């Protein structure tokens, strides 16, 4: 028997004794739920990015700036 096998046979019973059988772990169902949420967030971010790219927003000038710009435009003609 090699040293590695001897060490494993000595340490494996210790690992088995320290495991709490009443401990709740997420398991496969937790992973599936987490993966589904991650895919949903990715899809929403992709959709939001596409919708924000379609927005054509032009800010209206303020009332005071329009009054100043009108006489300047008349002087230019």
Buried (B, 14 or more C-beta within 10 A) or exposed (E): EEEEEEEEEEEEEEEEEEEEEEEEEEEEEEEEEEEEEEEEEEEEEEEEEEEEEEEEEEEEEEEEEEEEEEEEEEEEE
